[in-house]
Amino acid sequence: MFCIGVLPACWTWHTTQANTRINILSSLIDPNDNNFDIPTPVVTMPSQKSFRTKQKLARAQKQNRPIPQWIRLRTNNTIRYNAKRRHWRKTRLGI
C-alpha cells in the first residue's frame, strides 16, 4: 500500500513532535547534570508559637468537625454537612 521510506505527512508530524517532547523531557531530567535543584519546602509557621496563635489554632481545630447527628434530626435533614469544613492542606487559616 505504501512505498518503503515514504510516510504520510501526519505520521512524520507526530513522530517529530514526539521526538521534540522526548528531547525536552530528557533535557529537564538529566542525571548527569550537577546543577539539578530540588525545591525545598517553605516553612511559614515557627516551632515556638505564641499563646495567641495557639488559641487560634485550637479554636480552628475544634470547629473543624462534622455536624452532630442530632442536629440532622432536629432540622429534619435540611443541614446535612458542615459547610465550613476545612482540609489542613487545601485551605490555610491565614495566621
N, C-alpha and C positions, 0 to 999 in steps of 0.2 A: 504494500500500500504506500509506504513512504520510501523514499530513496535513502540509502545509508549516508549518514553525515548531514542530512537535511532535516531540520526540526521545524515544527510550526512556530510561528512568531510568539505565541503565548507561552510555549514551553521554554524558549530561551529567555523570555522576560522573567518568568517565575524563577528559573534557575539562577539568573544573575541577581535577582532580588534576594533569594535565599543565601547566595554566596556573600552578598553585601551584609546581610544580617549576621551571618556567622563571623565575618571579619570584624564587625562592630562589637559583637559579644566577646570574641576572643581578645580584642584589644582592651575591653573593660576588665576582663578577668584574666590577667596574665600571671601565672605562678612564678615566673622569673622576675617579675617587676618588684623591686625593693621599695618603691615609693607607694605601695598599696596601703592607703589609710583606712583604718577601721574606725567608724564613728563611735565615740564614747558617749554614754548616756549623760544627760544633763541633770544634775541634782538641784532641785529647786527648794526642797524642804530640809532645813537644818536638823541635825540629830538632837541638838539641845533646843527644845521648844519652850516658848513662854507659856505661862499658865492660861493666858487669854486664847492662844492658839489651841491649846489642849482642850479648853472648854468648847471652842467652835467645832473641833474635830469630834468630840464626844457627842455633841448635840446632833451633828450630821449623821453620826453612826446610829444614834437612836432613831432618827427619823427615817432612815433607810431600811424599811422593813415592809412586808406585805400587810394589807389591812386584816384585822381580825375577822373570823368567820361570823361572829355575832353581829357585826356591822352589816354584812351582806344580808343577814336575816332581817335585821331591823329596817333596812332601807328597801327591802323587797327586791334585792339583787340589782338595784339601779347603780350602786357603786360596786364595781367588780374588782378593781385593782387600784393600786397606789399610783397615781399619775405622776407623782414627783419622785418615783424610784430612780436611783442613780447608780450607775456602774462605776467602780473605782477607777477603771482605766479609760472609759469612754468620756465621762463628764467630770471635769475638775471643779473643785469648790471655789477656787479663786482666792484662797487665803494667802 
